Amino acid sequence: FTESRGYWNGLNIKNYSYNLKGGACSNGYEYDVIVKDGEIETITSNDKTKITSKDFFNKYGFVPTINELYKIFEEIIIFINPDDFSINYDNKFKFI
């Protein structure tokens, strides 16, 4: 995990998009996220509804950038110390 985070930070990517899936079972969520200059540009749900980063934060408690996701997983690993967890990432690009 730490190696993956270092690799991501070393790339210094500021413009990217990705699909975020989260939540538990049937109460999960899925959003397409576009980041420009390291800041959220758009967050769009499966039904094409756009949500502001402020509204997303108010609902889920984080801003959905890759750097924030790394911070969240780090906190989960350190403070919650779960028996089991799963992170899916791209083997080619080595980030979550």
Buried (B, 14 or more C-beta within 10 A) or exposed (E): EEEBBEEBEEEEEEEBEBEBEEEEEEEEEEBBBEBEEEEBEBBBEEEEEEBEBEEBBEEBEBBBBBEEBBBBBEEEBEEEEEEEEEEEEEEEEBBB
